[in-house]
Amino acid sequence: MSNNDYVLGDHLTYKQLSHAIDNGFSPIVEVESMDGIYTVRFHHAEGVSELSDEQGKTLTFLGTGEIRDKLGALGLEHGILTFSDQCGDEMIGVPGHAMTPDEMLAYGTRIAFR
């Protein structure tokens, strides 16, 4: 794949993703849960791209089934489910610290798309 085919930016549409995969793109797929709303990020050599619509707005999903169907149809087989819901319990005074992106990927749950 030549660099002229496309440029991977902060946002990646489903169509761009399909084209990239057809040309050998093989990212680490992160499905992030934020209080029951899911977003999809692709970690690759050039950085991180979020699955977005044509206007650049990050796509959100209410469950993992639609994500599984969409990404599985493109040939992606698995991803990592991460959670950014909370890092401590302020109600009972338990301190916490936010996880880094690398920690979230390392401690996430592997999920299948096929």
Phi, psi and omega in degrees: 000131180272158179293344180281345182296318179187165176240130178278117179248199180291336182235143182223124179278164178301319179295316178296320179298315179301314179298316181296316180296319178299339181253020173099004179294128182224080185275168165274124183263126176247127174251111185259129176262128177232093182055043176087002174248133187248141172233162182238131177234148179243119179264128184212178185301332183266000179135220181229134178236138176262142176290123188225167174275182183298336180271000179089008178276130181300130178285139176239151182228151180264000178195170183272346182299313179295322178297314179303313182296314182295312184284325176297323179297335179273352180103357176287137187257330183204167177209187180237123178272122179241161182232133176235030186295311179196162182236005178189181179235095183293339181294327180244011174078023178275116181287158178205170175226146179293139178285147175283161176304322179294320177295320179299317179292320182294324184255009180286176180255128179289132178233150182260146176254349181234000000 
